Amino acid sequence: MSVFKINYLNNEKALLSSETILMKGLPAAKRSSSSMAPMGTVKIEIYDIAENLLTSKELGKWTVAE
């Protein structure tokens, strides 16, 4: 099981909500964050426990952080 931090951002890149979740893997964290996003969410960012950006979703597409 892995711990992920999820940030939900609006159009102005302001933080709408943040949560820490325990999931089996990154694909499960992506599904969960997409389905649980609050109204007005434009961008979803997923970080690992060390605050390294793993992936983000904007305009319906997931991109891997480099």
Sequence and secondary structure as in RCSB ss.txt:
>XXXX:A:sequence
MSVFKINYLNNEKALLSSETILMKGLPAAKRSSSSMAPMGTVKIEIYDIAENLLTSKELGKWTVAE
>XXXX:A:secstr
 EEEEEEEE TT  EEEEEEEEESSHHHHHHHHHHT  TT  EEEEE TT  EEEEEETTEEEE  
